[in-house]
Amino acid sequence: MHCLGSTFLEGFTAYIPTSTNEQRKIAEILSSLDDAIAQTEALIQKQQRIKQGLMQDLLTGQVRVGRE
């Protein structure tokens, strides 16, 4: 695994906003993205639990798969 060292980062220029308003807007956007990621992860976990439950029902014979 590679890590970011100072020699790697020396070639990059970072622009840091000086305006407090701009910093707040950036923080709000990042916070919104964090919320969206958390919601997506929760939905994924919910779908995985549903899938696991359905698979368990199928394997135990509690649910039958119909033939067409």
PyMOL Python script that loads the backbone (N, CA, C, O; Angstrom):
from pymol import cmd

cmd.read_pdbstr("""\
ATOM      1  N   MET A   1       0.849  -1.167   0.000  1.00  0.00           N
ATOM      2  CA  MET A   1       0.000   0.000   0.000  1.00  0.00           C
ATOM      3  C   MET A   1       0.900   1.237   0.000  1.00  0.00           C
ATOM      4  O   MET A   1       1.899   1.293   0.716  1.00  0.00           O
ATOM      5  N   HIS A   2       0.537   2.201  -0.795  1.00  0.00           N
ATOM      6  CA  HIS A   2       1.299   3.435  -0.891  1.00  0.00           C
ATOM      7  C   HIS A   2       0.739   4.476   0.067  1.00  0.00           C
ATOM      8  O   HIS A   2      -0.458   4.497   0.355  1.00  0.00           O
ATOM      9  N   CYS A   3       1.614   5.327   0.549  1.00  0.00           N
ATOM     10  CA  CYS A   3       1.152   6.408   1.411  1.00  0.00           C
ATOM     11  C   CYS A   3       1.565   7.736   0.791  1.00  0.00           C
ATOM     12  O   CYS A   3       2.474   7.796  -0.037  1.00  0.00           O
ATOM     13  N   LEU A   4       0.896   8.775   1.197  1.00  0.00           N
ATOM     14  CA  LEU A   4       1.199  10.109   0.698  1.00  0.00           C
ATOM     15  C   LEU A   4       2.290  10.719   1.556  1.00  0.00           C
ATOM     16  O   LEU A   4       2.086  10.995   2.738  1.00  0.00           O
ATOM     17  N   GLY A   5       3.429  10.923   0.961  1.00  0.00           N
ATOM     18  CA  GLY A   5       4.537  11.536   1.687  1.00  0.00           C
ATOM     19  C   GLY A   5       4.723  12.974   1.248  1.00  0.00           C
ATOM     20  O   GLY A   5       4.069  13.444   0.317  1.00  0.00           O
ATOM     21  N   SER A   6       5.610  13.659   1.919  1.00  0.00           N
ATOM     22  CA  SER A   6       5.836  15.072   1.611  1.00  0.00           C
ATOM     23  C   SER A   6       6.414  15.252   0.210  1.00  0.00           C
ATOM     24  O   SER A   6       6.122  16.250  -0.449  1.00  0.00           O
ATOM     25  N   THR A   7       7.224  14.312  -0.252  1.00  0.00           N
ATOM     26  CA  THR A   7       7.789  14.456  -1.599  1.00  0.00           C
ATOM     27  C   THR A   7       6.708  14.327  -2.663  1.00  0.00           C
ATOM     28  O   THR A   7       6.774  14.996  -3.694  1.00  0.00           O
ATOM     29  N   PHE A   8       5.741  13.497  -2.431  1.00  0.00           N
ATOM     30  CA  PHE A   8       4.628  13.347  -3.375  1.00  0.00           C
ATOM     31  C   PHE A   8       3.779  14.612  -3.398  1.00  0.00           C
ATOM     32  O   PHE A   8       3.358  15.066  -4.461  1.00  0.00           O
ATOM     33  N   LEU A   9       3.532  15.170  -2.234  1.00  0.00           N
ATOM     34  CA  LEU A   9       2.651  16.329  -2.130  1.00  0.00           C
ATOM     35  C   LEU A   9       3.314  17.643  -2.538  1.00  0.00           C
ATOM     36  O   LEU A   9       2.621  18.638  -2.748  1.00  0.00           O
ATOM     37  N   GLU A  10       4.619  17.666  -2.652  1.00  0.00           N
ATOM     38  CA  GLU A  10       5.318  18.898  -3.020  1.00  0.00           C
ATOM     39  C   GLU A  10       4.911  19.415  -4.389  1.00  0.00           C
ATOM     40  O   GLU A  10       4.985  20.619  -4.633  1.00  0.00           O
ATOM     41  N   GLY A  11       4.491  18.551  -5.275  1.00  0.00           N
ATOM     42  CA  GLY A  11       4.122  18.953  -6.628  1.00  0.00           C
ATOM     43  C   GLY A  11       2.720  19.517  -6.751  1.00  0.00           C
ATOM     44  O   GLY A  11       2.322  19.932  -7.839  1.00  0.00           O
ATOM     45  N   PHE A  12       1.970  19.543  -5.678  1.00  0.00           N
ATOM     46  CA  PHE A  12       0.592  20.013  -5.728  1.00  0.00           C
ATOM     47  C   PHE A  12       0.461  21.393  -5.099  1.00  0.00           C
ATOM     48  O   PHE A  12       1.152  21.737  -4.141  1.00  0.00           O
ATOM     49  N   THR A  13      -0.447  22.164  -5.672  1.00  0.00           N
ATOM     50  CA  THR A  13      -0.765  23.475  -5.119  1.00  0.00           C
ATOM     51  C   THR A  13      -2.150  23.397  -4.506  1.00  0.00           C
ATOM     52  O   THR A  13      -3.096  22.959  -5.161  1.00  0.00           O
ATOM     53  N   ALA A  14      -2.275  23.809  -3.288  1.00  0.00           N
ATOM     54  CA  ALA A  14      -3.565  23.795  -2.602  1.00  0.00           C
ATOM     55  C   ALA A  14      -4.058  25.229  -2.455  1.00  0.00           C
ATOM     56  O   ALA A  14      -3.345  26.101  -1.959  1.00  0.00           O
ATOM     57  N   TYR A  15      -5.275  25.451  -2.891  1.00  0.00           N
ATOM     58  CA  TYR A  15      -5.883  26.765  -2.755  1.00  0.00           C
ATOM     59  C   TYR A  15      -6.800  26.740  -1.534  1.00  0.00           C
ATOM     60  O   TYR A  15      -7.752  25.962  -1.476  1.00  0.00           O
ATOM     61  N   ILE A  16      -6.512  27.576  -0.589  1.00  0.00           N
ATOM     62  CA  ILE A  16      -7.292  27.640   0.639  1.00  0.00           C
ATOM     63  C   ILE A  16      -8.098  28.923   0.623  1.00  0.00           C
ATOM     64  O   ILE A  16      -7.536  30.014   0.530  1.00  0.00           O
ATOM     65  N   PRO A  17      -9.421  28.795   0.715  1.00  0.00           N
ATOM     66  CA  PRO A  17     -10.247  29.999   0.678  1.00  0.00           C
ATOM     67  C   PRO A  17      -9.990  30.873   1.910  1.00  0.00           C
ATOM     68  O   PRO A  17      -9.942  30.385   3.038  1.00  0.00           O
ATOM     69  N   THR A  18      -9.831  32.155   1.668  1.00  0.00           N
ATOM     70  CA  THR A  18      -9.579  33.082   2.773  1.00  0.00           C
ATOM     71  C   THR A  18     -10.869  33.633   3.342  1.00  0.00           C
ATOM     72  O   THR A  18     -10.922  34.050   4.499  1.00  0.00           O
ATOM     73  N   SER A  19     -11.914  33.634   2.521  1.00  0.00           N
ATOM     74  CA  SER A  19     -13.197  34.164   2.969  1.00  0.00           C
ATOM     75  C   SER A  19     -13.891  33.159   3.887  1.00  0.00           C
ATOM     76  O   SER A  19     -14.000  31.975   3.565  1.00  0.00           O
ATOM     77  N   THR A  20     -14.350  33.645   5.016  1.00  0.00           N
ATOM     78  CA  THR A  20     -15.081  32.787   5.958  1.00  0.00           C
ATOM     79  C   THR A  20     -16.367  32.272   5.327  1.00  0.00           C
ATOM     80  O   THR A  20     -16.756  31.125   5.548  1.00  0.00           O
ATOM     81  N   ASN A  21     -17.031  33.126   4.533  1.00  0.00           N
ATOM     82  CA  ASN A  21     -18.265  32.691   3.869  1.00  0.00           C
ATOM     83  C   ASN A  21     -18.001  31.538   2.909  1.00  0.00           C
ATOM     84  O   ASN A  21     -18.770  30.579   2.855  1.00  0.00           O
ATOM     85  N   GLU A  22     -16.916  31.635   2.154  1.00  0.00           N
ATOM     86  CA  GLU A  22     -16.579  30.562   1.225  1.00  0.00           C
ATOM     87  C   GLU A  22     -16.239  29.279   1.977  1.00  0.00           C
ATOM     88  O   GLU A  22     -16.619  28.192   1.543  1.00  0.00           O
ATOM     89  N   GLN A  23     -15.541  29.389   3.083  1.00  0.00           N
ATOM     90  CA  GLN A  23     -15.220  28.227   3.899  1.00  0.00           C
ATOM     91  C   GLN A  23     -16.492  27.584   4.445  1.00  0.00           C
ATOM     92  O   GLN A  23     -16.608  26.359   4.477  1.00  0.00           O
ATOM     93  N   ARG A  24     -17.435  28.405   4.869  1.00  0.00           N
ATOM     94  CA  ARG A  24     -18.714  27.873   5.383  1.00  0.00           C
ATOM     95  C   ARG A  24     -19.487  27.151   4.287  1.00  0.00           C
ATOM     96  O   ARG A  24     -20.042  26.077   4.519  1.00  0.00           O
ATOM     97  N   LYS A  25     -19.523  27.741   3.094  1.00  0.00           N
ATOM     98  CA  LYS A  25     -20.236  27.094   1.992  1.00  0.00           C
ATOM     99  C   LYS A  25     -19.599  25.753   1.646  1.00  0.00           C
ATOM    100  O   LYS A  25     -20.299  24.768   1.410  1.00  0.00           O
ATOM    101  N   ILE A  26     -18.284  25.720   1.618  1.00  0.00           N
ATOM    102  CA  ILE A  26     -17.594  24.459   1.344  1.00  0.00           C
ATOM    103  C   ILE A  26     -17.919  23.440   2.433  1.00  0.00           C
ATOM    104  O   ILE A  26     -18.171  22.272   2.134  1.00  0.00           O
ATOM    105  N   ALA A  27     -17.916  23.869   3.682  1.00  0.00           N
ATOM    106  CA  ALA A  27     -18.236  22.970   4.799  1.00  0.00           C
ATOM    107  C   ALA A  27     -19.672  22.456   4.687  1.00  0.00           C
ATOM    108  O   ALA A  27     -19.934  21.286   4.966  1.00  0.00           O
ATOM    109  N   GLU A  28     -20.601  23.322   4.282  1.00  0.00           N
ATOM    110  CA  GLU A  28     -21.999  22.903   4.114  1.00  0.00           C
ATOM    111  C   GLU A  28     -22.132  21.865   3.006  1.00  0.00           C
ATOM    112  O   GLU A  28     -22.855  20.879   3.148  1.00  0.00           O
ATOM    113  N   ILE A  29     -21.431  22.097   1.909  1.00  0.00           N
ATOM    114  CA  ILE A  29     -21.480  21.151   0.793  1.00  0.00           C
ATOM    115  C   ILE A  29     -20.904  19.802   1.212  1.00  0.00           C
ATOM    116  O   ILE A  29     -21.489  18.756   0.929  1.00  0.00           O
ATOM    117  N   LEU A  30     -19.764  19.829   1.884  1.00  0.00           N
ATOM    118  CA  LEU A  30     -19.154  18.574   2.340  1.00  0.00           C
ATOM    119  C   LEU A  30     -20.042  17.863   3.350  1.00  0.00           C
ATOM    120  O   LEU A  30     -20.129  16.635   3.348  1.00  0.00           O
ATOM    121  N   SER A  31     -20.695  18.621   4.202  1.00  0.00           N
ATOM    122  CA  SER A  31     -21.613  18.028   5.172  1.00  0.00           C
ATOM    123  C   SER A  31     -22.803  17.378   4.468  1.00  0.00           C
ATOM    124  O   SER A  31     -23.244  16.294   4.848  1.00  0.00           O
ATOM    125  N   SER A  32     -23.318  18.053   3.437  1.00  0.00           N
ATOM    126  CA  SER A  32     -24.421  17.477   2.657  1.00  0.00           C
ATOM    127  C   SER A  32     -23.993  16.187   1.983  1.00  0.00           C
ATOM    128  O   SER A  32     -24.752  15.218   1.941  1.00  0.00           O
ATOM    129  N   LEU A  33     -22.776  16.174   1.457  1.00  0.00           N
ATOM    130  CA  LEU A  33     -22.267  14.947   0.837  1.00  0.00           C
ATOM    131  C   LEU A  33     -22.115  13.832   1.863  1.00  0.00           C
ATOM    132  O   LEU A  33     -22.428  12.676   1.575  1.00  0.00           O
ATOM    133  N   ASP A  34     -21.640  14.168   3.051  1.00  0.00           N
ATOM    134  CA  ASP A  34     -21.525  13.167   4.124  1.00  0.00           C
ATOM    135  C   ASP A  34     -22.890  12.584   4.463  1.00  0.00           C
ATOM    136  O   ASP A  34     -23.024  11.376   4.656  1.00  0.00           O
ATOM    137  N   ASP A  35     -23.906  13.447   4.536  1.00  0.00           N
ATOM    138  CA  ASP A  35     -25.268  12.984   4.822  1.00  0.00           C
ATOM    139  C   ASP A  35     -25.770  12.058   3.721  1.00  0.00           C
ATOM    140  O   ASP A  35     -26.360  11.016   4.003  1.00  0.00           O
ATOM    141  N   ALA A  36     -25.534  12.439   2.465  1.00  0.00           N
ATOM    142  CA  ALA A  36     -25.968  11.610   1.341  1.00  0.00           C
ATOM    143  C   ALA A  36     -25.266  10.256   1.355  1.00  0.00           C
ATOM    144  O   ALA A  36     -25.888   9.229   1.084  1.00  0.00           O
ATOM    145  N   ILE A  37     -23.991  10.253   1.666  1.00  0.00           N
ATOM    146  CA  ILE A  37     -23.246   8.990   1.746  1.00  0.00           C
ATOM    147  C   ILE A  37     -23.794   8.109   2.863  1.00  0.00           C
ATOM    148  O   ILE A  37     -23.959   6.903   2.684  1.00  0.00           O
ATOM    149  N   ALA A  38     -24.073   8.711   4.011  1.00  0.00           N
ATOM    150  CA  ALA A  38     -24.617   7.953   5.145  1.00  0.00           C
ATOM    151  C   ALA A  38     -25.981   7.355   4.795  1.00  0.00           C
ATOM    152  O   ALA A  38     -26.264   6.208   5.141  1.00  0.00           O
ATOM    153  N   GLN A  39     -26.827   8.131   4.110  1.00  0.00           N
ATOM    154  CA  GLN A  39     -28.138   7.629   3.712  1.00  0.00           C
ATOM    155  C   GLN A  39     -28.001   6.480   2.718  1.00  0.00           C
ATOM    156  O   GLN A  39     -28.723   5.486   2.808  1.00  0.00           O
ATOM    157  N   THR A  40     -27.086   6.615   1.784  1.00  0.00           N
ATOM    158  CA  THR A  40     -26.864   5.559   0.794  1.00  0.00           C
ATOM    159  C   THR A  40     -26.348   4.290   1.464  1.00  0.00           C
ATOM    160  O   THR A  40     -26.785   3.187   1.136  1.00  0.00           O
ATOM    161  N   GLU A  41     -25.423   4.447   2.398  1.00  0.00           N
ATOM    162  CA  GLU A  41     -24.907   3.281   3.120  1.00  0.00           C
ATOM    163  C   GLU A  41     -26.013   2.608   3.926  1.00  0.00           C
ATOM    164  O   GLU A  41     -26.061   1.380   4.004  1.00  0.00           O
ATOM    165  N   ALA A  42     -26.899   3.397   4.523  1.00  0.00           N
ATOM    166  CA  ALA A  42     -28.016   2.823   5.280  1.00  0.00           C
ATOM    167  C   ALA A  42     -28.951   2.044   4.358  1.00  0.00           C
ATOM    168  O   ALA A  42     -29.429   0.970   4.722  1.00  0.00           O
ATOM    169  N   LEU A  43     -29.215   2.581   3.165  1.00  0.00           N
ATOM    170  CA  LEU A  43     -30.059   1.868   2.205  1.00  0.00           C
ATOM    171  C   LEU A  43     -29.406   0.568   1.748  1.00  0.00           C
ATOM    172  O   LEU A  43     -30.078  -0.453   1.606  1.00  0.00           O
ATOM    173  N   ILE A  44     -28.118   0.609   1.522  1.00  0.00           N
ATOM    174  CA  ILE A  44     -27.400  -0.608   1.115  1.00  0.00           C
ATOM    175  C   ILE A  44     -27.490  -1.664   2.206  1.00  0.00           C
ATOM    176  O   ILE A  44     -27.755  -2.832   1.920  1.00  0.00           O
ATOM    177  N   GLN A  45     -27.273  -1.263   3.455  1.00  0.00           N
ATOM    178  CA  GLN A  45     -27.361  -2.216   4.566  1.00  0.00           C
ATOM    179  C   GLN A  45     -28.767  -2.781   4.687  1.00  0.00           C
ATOM    180  O   GLN A  45     -28.936  -3.972   4.948  1.00  0.00           O
ATOM    181  N   LYS A  46     -29.783  -1.934   4.500  1.00  0.00           N
ATOM    182  CA  LYS A  46     -31.170  -2.395   4.575  1.00  0.00           C
ATOM    183  C   LYS A  46     -31.439  -3.427   3.481  1.00  0.00           C
ATOM    184  O   LYS A  46     -32.038  -4.469   3.746  1.00  0.00           O
ATOM    185  N   GLN A  47     -30.999  -3.144   2.254  1.00  0.00           N
ATOM    186  CA  GLN A  47     -31.202  -4.083   1.158  1.00  0.00           C
ATOM    187  C   GLN A  47     -30.462  -5.396   1.397  1.00  0.00           C
ATOM    188  O   GLN A  47     -30.962  -6.466   1.049  1.00  0.00           O
ATOM    189  N   GLN A  48     -29.282  -5.317   1.986  1.00  0.00           N
ATOM    190  CA  GLN A  48     -28.531  -6.535   2.291  1.00  0.00           C
ATOM    191  C   GLN A  48     -29.255  -7.373   3.341  1.00  0.00           C
ATOM    192  O   GLN A  48     -29.288  -8.600   3.248  1.00  0.00           O
ATOM    193  N   ARG A  49     -29.838  -6.704   4.348  1.00  0.00           N
ATOM    194  CA  ARG A  49     -30.602  -7.447   5.362  1.00  0.00           C
ATOM    195  C   ARG A  49     -31.840  -8.092   4.759  1.00  0.00           C
ATOM    196  O   ARG A  49     -32.181  -9.225   5.096  1.00  0.00           O
ATOM    197  N   ILE A  50     -32.513  -7.372   3.867  1.00  0.00           N
ATOM    198  CA  ILE A  50     -33.695  -7.933   3.205  1.00  0.00           C
ATOM    199  C   ILE A  50     -33.305  -9.143   2.366  1.00  0.00           C
ATOM    200  O   ILE A  50     -33.970 -10.178   2.404  1.00  0.00           O
ATOM    201  N   LYS A  51     -32.223  -9.001   1.612  1.00  0.00           N
ATOM    202  CA  LYS A  51     -31.750 -10.103   0.776  1.00  0.00           C
ATOM    203  C   LYS A  51     -31.382 -11.308   1.626  1.00  0.00           C
ATOM    204  O   LYS A  51     -31.732 -12.441   1.296  1.00  0.00           O
ATOM    205  N   GLN A  52     -30.669 -11.056   2.731  1.00  0.00           N
ATOM    206  CA  GLN A  52     -30.275 -12.150   3.608  1.00  0.00           C
ATOM    207  C   GLN A  52     -31.506 -12.856   4.175  1.00  0.00           C
ATOM    208  O   GLN A  52     -31.535 -14.084   4.252  1.00  0.00           O
ATOM    209  N   GLY A  53     -32.516 -12.092   4.571  1.00  0.00           N
ATOM    210  CA  GLY A  53     -33.740 -12.684   5.096  1.00  0.00           C
ATOM    211  C   GLY A  53     -34.473 -13.500   4.049  1.00  0.00           C
ATOM    212  O   GLY A  53     -34.971 -14.588   4.340  1.00  0.00           O
ATOM    213  N   LEU A  54     -34.542 -12.981   2.828  1.00  0.00           N
ATOM    214  CA  LEU A  54     -35.214 -13.725   1.760  1.00  0.00           C
ATOM    215  C   LEU A  54     -34.467 -15.006   1.414  1.00  0.00           C
ATOM    216  O   LEU A  54     -35.078 -16.048   1.176  1.00  0.00           O
ATOM    217  N   MET A  55     -33.144 -14.919   1.388  1.00  0.00           N
ATOM    218  CA  MET A  55     -32.358 -16.122   1.118  1.00  0.00           C
ATOM    219  C   MET A  55     -32.580 -17.171   2.215  1.00  0.00           C
ATOM    220  O   MET A  55     -32.686 -18.365   1.934  1.00  0.00           O
ATOM    221  N   GLN A  56     -32.646 -16.712   3.451  1.00  0.00           N
ATOM    222  CA  GLN A  56     -32.894 -17.630   4.564  1.00  0.00           C
ATOM    223  C   GLN A  56     -34.266 -18.288   4.421  1.00  0.00           C
ATOM    224  O   GLN A  56     -34.412 -19.489   4.649  1.00  0.00           O
ATOM    225  N   ASP A  57     -35.271 -17.495   4.041  1.00  0.00           N
ATOM    226  CA  ASP A  57     -36.615 -18.037   3.829  1.00  0.00           C
ATOM    227  C   ASP A  57     -36.617 -19.074   2.709  1.00  0.00           C
ATOM    228  O   ASP A  57     -37.274 -20.109   2.817  1.00  0.00           O
ATOM    229  N   LEU A  58     -35.884 -18.797   1.639  1.00  0.00           N
ATOM    230  CA  LEU A  58     -35.821 -19.748   0.535  1.00  0.00           C
ATOM    231  C   LEU A  58     -35.110 -21.032   0.948  1.00  0.00           C
ATOM    232  O   LEU A  58     -35.557 -22.130   0.613  1.00  0.00           O
ATOM    233  N   LEU A  59     -34.009 -20.894   1.672  1.00  0.00           N
ATOM    234  CA  LEU A  59     -33.231 -22.071   2.064  1.00  0.00           C
ATOM    235  C   LEU A  59     -33.960 -22.945   3.083  1.00  0.00           C
ATOM    236  O   LEU A  59     -33.783 -24.163   3.090  1.00  0.00           O
ATOM    237  N   THR A  60     -34.766 -22.345   3.931  1.00  0.00           N
ATOM    238  CA  THR A  60     -35.497 -23.121   4.942  1.00  0.00           C
ATOM    239  C   THR A  60     -36.826 -23.641   4.410  1.00  0.00           C
ATOM    240  O   THR A  60     -37.515 -24.394   5.097  1.00  0.00           O
ATOM    241  N   GLY A  61     -37.193 -23.247   3.195  1.00  0.00           N
ATOM    242  CA  GLY A  61     -38.443 -23.723   2.607  1.00  0.00           C
ATOM    243  C   GLY A  61     -39.653 -22.926   3.053  1.00  0.00           C
ATOM    244  O   GLY A  61     -40.780 -23.308   2.737  1.00  0.00           O
ATOM    245  N   GLN A  62     -39.463 -21.842   3.768  1.00  0.00           N
ATOM    246  CA  GLN A  62     -40.598 -21.036   4.208  1.00  0.00           C
ATOM    247  C   GLN A  62     -41.253 -20.313   3.040  1.00  0.00           C
ATOM    248  O   GLN A  62     -42.432 -19.966   3.097  1.00  0.00           O
ATOM    249  N   VAL A  63     -40.488 -20.090   1.993  1.00  0.00           N
ATOM    250  CA  VAL A  63     -41.010 -19.445   0.783  1.00  0.00           C
ATOM    251  C   VAL A  63     -40.696 -20.378  -0.373  1.00  0.00           C
ATOM    252  O   VAL A  63     -39.571 -20.856  -0.521  1.00  0.00           O
ATOM    253  N   ARG A  64     -41.706 -20.628  -1.185  1.00  0.00           N
ATOM    254  CA  ARG A  64     -41.529 -21.489  -2.351  1.00  0.00           C
ATOM    255  C   ARG A  64     -41.393 -20.629  -3.608  1.00  0.00           C
ATOM    256  O   ARG A  64     -42.042 -19.593  -3.753  1.00  0.00           O
ATOM    257  N   VAL A  65     -40.539 -21.090  -4.497  1.00  0.00           N
ATOM    258  CA  VAL A  65     -40.385 -20.417  -5.782  1.00  0.00           C
ATOM    259  C   VAL A  65     -41.296 -21.119  -6.766  1.00  0.00           C
ATOM    260  O   VAL A  65     -41.182 -22.324  -6.991  1.00  0.00           O
ATOM    261  N   GLY A  66     -42.206 -20.346  -7.352  1.00  0.00           N
ATOM    262  CA  GLY A  66     -43.158 -20.935  -8.290  1.00  0.00           C
ATOM    263  C   GLY A  66     -42.531 -21.176  -9.646  1.00  0.00           C
ATOM    264  O   GLY A  66     -41.605 -20.479 -10.059  1.00  0.00           O
ATOM    265  N   ARG A  67     -43.058 -22.181 -10.330  1.00  0.00           N
ATOM    266  CA  ARG A  67     -42.595 -22.476 -11.682  1.00  0.00           C
ATOM    267  C   ARG A  67     -43.619 -21.945 -12.653  1.00  0.00           C
ATOM    268  O   ARG A  67     -44.826 -22.025 -12.426  1.00  0.00           O
ATOM    269  N   GLU A  68     -43.112 -21.400 -13.739  1.00  0.00           N
ATOM    270  CA  GLU A  68     -44.021 -20.838 -14.745  1.00  0.00           C
ATOM    271  C   GLU A  68     -44.340 -21.836 -15.803  1.00  0.00           C
ATOM    272  O   GLU A  68     -45.091 -21.535 -16.730  1.00  0.00           O
TER     273      GLU A  68
END
""", "prot")
cmd.dss("prot")
cmd.show_as("cartoon", "prot")
cmd.util.cbc("prot")
cmd.orient("prot")
